[in-house]
Amino acid sequence: MSRAWSREAEPALLATQVDNLWIFTLWREMAREVMAAL
């Protein structure tokens, strides 16, 4: 794997991690609301 490739792929990887974190947070909040409603 060349350094140039990893330097280009890094921002995309970071964006994916941020997206996953946002989705995880959203699901956790939704689960909390469902639990409170029960």
Contacts in CASP RR format, 6 or more apart in sequence:
PFRMAT RR
TARGET T0000
AUTHOR 0000-0000-0000
METHOD contacts of the structure
MODEL  1
MSRAWSREAEPALLATQVDNLWIFTLWREMAREVMAAL
END
